[in-house]
């Protein structure tokens, strides 16, 4: 790495004329003349920058020998100076310079979400984005960068972009507009993320409610089928009862011509044997229902297994005798 220690102009001319391993990556004679002119003008206006030559590594892996400027910019609005490293691109002035902001120490990183300076320090302002030679040059770029950093310092937190009404140049106005739009975009993105998170929570809640509704509908459908089966069974029982009444009602009317016949009398058995058969069947059915209910309660954990087995044993004995009595009477 070579640096200028005496006359910057002599250093520039010597570097541009160097050959062999010390040759710079500027090949066109007209390009060298423009670079000589722009560097001289820059160092005259901003003499605190140090000029040198060094190796620059592009992101694609290519290596070039370029002019390098190291110095600091201090803005009127901020007391903290900004240290810069400026590389004069091998295609300058058609291609803008490469500018990096250097943190003052390892504990002071570039502010998060800065509109023009990335976390690596690479600077990409609106002036660079709209670079066009000959209107644009190195010196005017650094002047513009000083105003940009005054509006939005890379290491000092600022609440908002200054809103002074003094007249400004078109590039500065564009920089302010880009800065304002940048922070508006960040605010919109933050609100959008909150809304998206809220929608995700709402979607989860709706999904849970939907599952609950599906379960309710499924339970209602099961209950509807059960009720339909019970209705059909009751209809069959009613048909059997109607048939029995049609067959036995005339007999009952003949036997009781002098008084009204009650409902109980209509179904009163003529023989004691038949009464016992009906009672045994009813007892058997009742015990069966109780056993089913006890099994469901045991399955749900509402009844201890010991108590369940004890009760089932008693009911099974009663059901056995009931069925035995039914078979015996038949």
Backbone torsions as a table, in degrees:
resi	resn	phi	psi	omega
1	UNK	NA	125.3	178.5
2	UNK	-109.3	146.2	-179.0
3	UNK	-136.5	157.9	-179.9
4	UNK	-83.3	124.0	-179.2
5	UNK	-113.7	-19.4	178.8
6	UNK	-120.8	-102.3	-178.6
7	UNK	-87.6	120.9	178.8
8	UNK	-60.5	-36.2	-178.0
9	UNK	-64.7	-43.3	179.1
10	UNK	-64.6	-39.1	179.1
11	UNK	-63.4	-43.0	-178.9
12	UNK	-62.4	-47.2	-178.2
13	UNK	-64.3	-41.5	179.8
14	UNK	-64.3	-41.0	-179.3
15	UNK	-67.1	-37.9	-178.7
16	UNK	-72.4	-24.0	179.7
17	UNK	-92.4	-5.8	-176.8
18	UNK	-64.8	147.8	178.0
19	UNK	-127.9	176.5	178.1
20	UNK	69.8	-142.3	-177.0
21	UNK	-68.1	-16.0	-179.3
22	UNK	-97.3	1.5	-178.1
23	UNK	-68.3	138.2	176.5
24	UNK	-83.6	167.5	-174.3
25	UNK	-87.8	20.2	175.9
26	UNK	-101.3	117.6	-170.8
27	UNK	-108.9	-30.3	-175.8
28	UNK	-79.7	130.6	-179.9
29	UNK	-60.0	-41.6	177.9
30	UNK	-63.8	-39.1	177.6
31	UNK	-62.3	-42.4	179.7
32	UNK	-62.5	-38.6	-179.4
33	UNK	-65.3	-42.3	178.7
34	UNK	-64.4	-42.3	179.6
35	UNK	-62.9	-44.0	177.9
36	UNK	-57.8	-45.0	-178.2
37	UNK	-65.2	-46.0	-175.9
38	UNK	-70.6	-37.9	178.4
39	UNK	-67.7	-40.1	178.4
40	UNK	-62.6	-45.9	179.1
41	UNK	-62.4	-40.6	-179.2
42	UNK	-62.9	-48.0	-176.4
43	UNK	-70.2	-26.6	174.6
44	UNK	-69.9	-37.8	-177.9
45	UNK	-81.9	-35.9	-178.4
46	UNK	-127.7	79.4	-172.3
47	UNK	-74.2	-11.5	-177.8
48	UNK	-77.8	-3.2	175.7
49	UNK	-85.5	141.5	178.6
50	UNK	-102.7	130.6	-178.6
51	UNK	-97.8	138.2	177.6
52	UNK	-153.4	175.4	172.3
53	UNK	-118.3	145.7	-177.1
54	UNK	-160.8	171.6	179.4
55	UNK	-90.1	131.8	177.8
56	UNK	-117.7	134.0	179.5
57	UNK	-105.8	116.4	176.6
58	UNK	-74.8	162.5	-179.9
59	UNK	-63.9	-26.1	-179.7
60	UNK	-83.7	3.2	175.8
61	UNK	97.7	-9.9	179.5
62	UNK	-74.2	148.5	-178.4
63	UNK	-118.8	133.0	-178.8
64	UNK	-134.8	157.7	176.5
65	UNK	-103.7	119.4	-172.5
66	UNK	-132.0	162.2	167.3
67	UNK	-73.0	143.0	-179.0
68	UNK	-132.3	134.1	178.4
69	UNK	-117.2	128.7	178.4
70	UNK	-124.2	127.9	178.7
71	UNK	-176.3	-172.1	-177.1
72	UNK	-128.5	150.9	175.0
73	UNK	-115.2	131.3	176.0
74	UNK	-117.8	127.6	-177.7
75	UNK	-100.3	151.9	-179.7
76	UNK	-61.6	-34.1	-175.7
77	UNK	-78.7	-22.9	-175.7
78	UNK	-122.0	136.5	179.4
79	UNK	-82.4	-17.9	-178.7
80	UNK	-86.2	118.7	178.6
81	UNK	-73.6	154.3	179.9
82	UNK	-111.6	120.3	179.5
83	UNK	-83.6	132.1	-176.6
84	UNK	-124.8	149.3	166.7
85	UNK	-124.2	121.3	-176.3
86	UNK	-116.5	126.0	176.3
87	UNK	-107.0	128.0	176.7
88	UNK	-82.6	109.1	-173.6
89	UNK	-57.5	149.8	-179.4
90	UNK	-63.9	-19.3	177.7
91	UNK	-105.6	14.9	176.1
92	UNK	-62.7	141.9	9.1
93	UNK	-93.7	3.9	178.7
94	UNK	-70.8	-27.3	177.7
95	UNK	-112.8	135.0	-176.9
96	UNK	-66.9	160.7	177.2
97	UNK	-67.7	162.1	177.1
98	UNK	-101.1	120.8	-172.6
99	UNK	-120.7	133.2	178.9
100	UNK	-127.3	133.5	173.5
101	UNK	-86.3	129.6	-177.4
102	UNK	-103.9	120.3	177.7
103	UNK	-60.9	145.0	179.9
104	UNK	-64.7	-27.5	176.8
105	UNK	-160.0	172.8	-176.3
106	UNK	-69.7	-15.6	-178.4
107	UNK	-93.1	1.7	-177.7
108	UNK	-123.3	85.4	178.7
109	UNK	-77.5	166.8	174.9
110	UNK	-65.9	140.7	-180.0
111	UNK	-55.9	141.3	178.3
112	UNK	-66.6	138.9	176.3
113	UNK	63.0	32.6	174.3
114	UNK	-68.4	138.0	-174.2
115	UNK	-69.8	-22.8	-173.8
116	UNK	-123.8	-13.9	-176.2
117	UNK	-121.2	123.2	179.3
118	UNK	-80.5	172.9	-179.8
119	UNK	-63.3	-25.1	177.2
120	UNK	-81.2	-7.8	-179.2
121	UNK	97.4	-7.5	-179.7
122	UNK	-65.7	131.9	-175.7
123	UNK	-106.1	131.4	-176.8
124	UNK	-141.5	73.8	-176.6
125	UNK	-80.0	174.4	179.2
126	UNK	-63.0	-31.1	178.6
127	UNK	-61.3	-41.2	178.1
128	UNK	-71.4	-39.7	-179.5
129	UNK	-60.8	-34.7	-178.0
130	UNK	-105.8	24.4	-177.5
131	UNK	-58.4	132.3	177.3
132	UNK	-152.7	121.8	178.7
133	UNK	-94.9	137.6	17.8
134	UNK	-94.1	-9.1	-178.0
135	UNK	-57.7	-36.2	-176.9
136	UNK	-92.6	143.1	176.6
137	UNK	-153.0	173.9	-173.6
138	UNK	-61.8	-47.4	-176.6
139	UNK	-64.8	-47.2	-180.0
140	UNK	-64.1	-33.0	177.7
141	UNK	-63.1	-45.7	-178.6
142	UNK	-67.1	-36.9	175.3
143	UNK	-60.7	-43.8	177.6
144	UNK	-64.7	-39.2	-179.2
145	UNK	-64.4	-35.7	177.5
146	UNK	-60.1	-42.5	179.2
147	UNK	-68.8	-38.4	178.8
148	UNK	-62.2	-46.1	-178.8
149	UNK	-70.8	-27.6	175.2
150	UNK	-66.3	-36.3	178.6
151	UNK	-74.7	-33.5	-174.8
152	UNK	-147.6	88.5	-175.6
153	UNK	-68.5	138.3	-177.3
154	UNK	-74.5	-15.0	-177.8
155	UNK	-120.8	-10.0	-179.2
156	UNK	-114.7	126.1	-179.0
157	UNK	-67.0	129.0	176.6
158	UNK	-117.3	143.0	-177.3
159	UNK	-77.2	-37.5	-177.6
160	UNK	-161.6	170.4	178.0
161	UNK	-76.8	136.0	179.7
162	UNK	-57.0	146.2	-176.0
163	UNK	-120.4	34.3	179.0
164	UNK	-65.8	149.1	-174.6
165	UNK	-95.5	7.3	179.1
166	UNK	-63.7	153.0	179.9
167	UNK	-69.7	138.8	-179.3
168	UNK	-128.7	161.9	178.1
169	UNK	-73.1	163.7	-179.4
170	UNK	-61.3	-45.9	177.2
171	UNK	-59.5	-41.4	-180.0
172	UNK	-65.8	-39.9	177.4
173	UNK	-61.6	-39.8	178.6
174	UNK	-66.6	-39.0	178.3
175	UNK	-62.8	-42.4	178.9
176	UNK	-64.6	-40.0	179.2
177	UNK	-64.4	-43.9	178.9
178	UNK	-61.7	-41.5	178.7
179	UNK	-62.2	-46.1	179.5
180	UNK	-61.4	-44.3	179.3
181	UNK	-65.1	-36.2	179.9
182	UNK	-60.6	-48.5	-178.6
183	UNK	-72.2	-32.1	173.6
184	UNK	-62.5	-41.5	179.5
185	UNK	-63.7	-41.2	178.1
186	UNK	-62.0	-41.1	178.9
187	UNK	-64.9	-41.3	179.0
188	UNK	-64.2	-42.1	179.4
189	UNK	-63.1	-40.0	179.2
190	UNK	-64.0	-44.4	177.6
191	UNK	-64.1	-39.1	-179.7
192	UNK	-64.1	-40.2	178.5
193	UNK	-63.6	-39.4	177.6
194	UNK	-64.7	-41.5	179.2
195	UNK	-66.2	-39.4	179.0
196	UNK	-64.1	-42.9	178.3
197	UNK	-62.5	-40.4	177.9
198	UNK	-63.9	-40.3	178.8
199	UNK	-66.0	-36.3	177.2
200	UNK	-63.4	-43.3	177.7
201	UNK	-62.5	-42.4	179.1
202	UNK	-63.1	-40.5	178.8
203	UNK	-62.1	-42.0	178.2
204	UNK	-62.2	-42.5	179.1
205	UNK	-64.7	-43.0	178.7
206	UNK	-62.7	-39.1	179.3
207	UNK	-63.5	-42.8	178.4
208	UNK	-62.7	-43.3	178.6
209	UNK	-65.1	-37.3	178.7
210	UNK	-62.4	-40.8	177.3
211	UNK	-63.9	-39.2	178.3
212	UNK	-63.7	-43.2	179.6
213	UNK	-63.4	-41.4	178.7
214	UNK	-60.9	-41.2	179.8
215	UNK	-65.1	-42.3	178.6
216	UNK	-61.7	-44.4	179.4
217	UNK	-62.3	-41.2	179.2
218	UNK	-63.6	-43.2	178.5
219	UNK	-63.8	-40.4	178.3
220	UNK	-64.8	-38.6	179.3
221	UNK	-65.4	-41.7	177.4
222	UNK	-62.5	-43.1	178.8
223	UNK	-64.6	-38.0	178.8
224	UNK	-62.3	-42.5	178.6
225	UNK	-63.7	-41.2	179.3
226	UNK	-62.4	-45.3	179.0
227	UNK	-63.1	-38.6	179.0
228	UNK	-63.4	-41.3	177.9
229	UNK	-64.6	-40.2	178.4
230	UNK	-64.8	-38.9	178.4
231	UNK	-62.4	-43.2	178.8
232	UNK	-63.6	-39.7	179.0
233	UNK	-65.6	-42.8	178.1
234	UNK	-63.6	-36.0	178.3
235	UNK	-64.0	-41.9	178.1
236	UNK	-63.5	-42.4	178.7
237	UNK	-63.6	-38.3	178.5
238	UNK	-64.8	-38.1	178.0
239	UNK	-64.3	-41.0	178.2
240	UNK	-63.5	-41.7	-179.9
241	UNK	-65.6	-42.3	177.6
242	UNK	-59.7	-42.0	-179.8
243	UNK	-63.5	-41.8	-179.7
244	UNK	-65.8	-42.0	-179.6
245	UNK	-63.3	-42.0	-179.4
246	UNK	-62.4	-32.3	-177.4
247	UNK	-82.9	-34.0	-172.9
248	UNK	-102.6	-19.2	-177.1
249	UNK	-61.7	-42.4	178.0
250	UNK	-60.0	-37.9	178.8
251	UNK	-63.0	-42.4	-178.9
252	UNK	-66.6	-35.8	-179.6
253	UNK	-67.9	-37.8	178.6
254	UNK	-66.9	-37.6	-177.7
255	UNK	-73.8	-21.2	-176.4
256	UNK	-131.9	71.9	-178.1
257	UNK	-81.8	-20.1	-174.1
258	UNK	-100.1	0.9	-179.9
259	UNK	-148.7	163.0	177.5
260	UNK	-73.5	149.6	-179.2
261	UNK	-101.2	122.1	178.1
262	UNK	-78.3	164.9	-178.9
263	UNK	-63.8	-40.8	-179.1
264	UNK	-62.6	-36.2	-179.6
265	UNK	-69.2	-30.2	-179.8
266	UNK	-61.7	-33.3	-176.2
267	UNK	-107.8	16.1	179.3
268	UNK	-75.5	131.8	-177.5
269	UNK	-74.8	144.2	-179.8
270	UNK	-80.9	-26.0	-176.0
271	UNK	-122.6	142.7	-179.3
272	UNK	-64.3	-29.9	179.9
273	UNK	-63.7	-41.7	179.7
274	UNK	-67.2	-36.0	177.8
275	UNK	-61.4	-43.5	179.5
276	UNK	-64.5	-36.6	178.4
277	UNK	-62.6	-46.2	-179.8
278	UNK	-63.0	-43.1	-179.5
279	UNK	-64.0	-39.7	179.5
280	UNK	-67.5	-38.7	176.9
281	UNK	-65.0	-41.1	179.1
282	UNK	-64.5	-41.6	178.4
283	UNK	-64.1	-42.3	178.3
284	UNK	-60.0	-44.8	180.0
285	UNK	-64.6	-41.7	-179.7
286	UNK	-64.1	-43.7	179.3
287	UNK	-63.7	-39.1	178.8
288	UNK	-61.6	-42.6	177.9
289	UNK	-63.1	-42.1	179.6
290	UNK	-64.3	-40.4	178.4
291	UNK	-62.3	-40.2	178.3
292	UNK	-63.9	-43.1	179.5
293	UNK	-64.0	-42.0	178.4
294	UNK	-63.9	-38.1	178.8
295	UNK	-64.1	-41.4	177.9
296	UNK	-65.1	-42.6	179.6
297	UNK	-64.0	-38.8	178.5
298	UNK	-67.1	-38.7	178.2
299	UNK	-63.6	-32.7	179.1
300	UNK	-83.8	-3.1	179.9
301	UNK	80.9	14.6	-178.1
302	UNK	-85.6	-4.3	-176.3
303	UNK	-142.6	133.2	179.1
304	UNK	-67.0	146.8	-175.2
305	UNK	-63.9	-34.3	179.5
306	UNK	-65.1	-46.9	178.7
307	UNK	-64.4	-38.9	-179.5
308	UNK	-61.4	-47.5	-178.9
309	UNK	-65.1	-36.4	-179.5
310	UNK	-64.8	-45.6	-179.6
311	UNK	-67.4	-40.8	-179.6
312	UNK	-62.4	-37.9	-179.7
313	UNK	-62.9	-43.0	179.9
314	UNK	-65.4	-45.5	-178.2
315	UNK	-67.2	-36.3	179.8
316	UNK	-64.5	-37.9	177.9
317	UNK	-64.3	-44.2	179.5
318	UNK	-64.7	-38.8	179.6
319	UNK	-66.3	-35.5	179.0
320	UNK	-63.3	-46.8	180.0
321	UNK	-65.3	-35.7	179.3
322	UNK	-64.2	-45.7	179.7
323	UNK	-67.9	-37.3	177.9
324	UNK	-63.2	-42.0	178.7
325	UNK	-63.4	-39.5	178.8
326	UNK	-62.8	-46.7	-179.9
327	UNK	-65.3	-36.8	-178.8
328	UNK	-66.3	-40.9	-178.7
329	UNK	-72.7	-25.4	176.8
330	UNK	-78.2	NA	NA
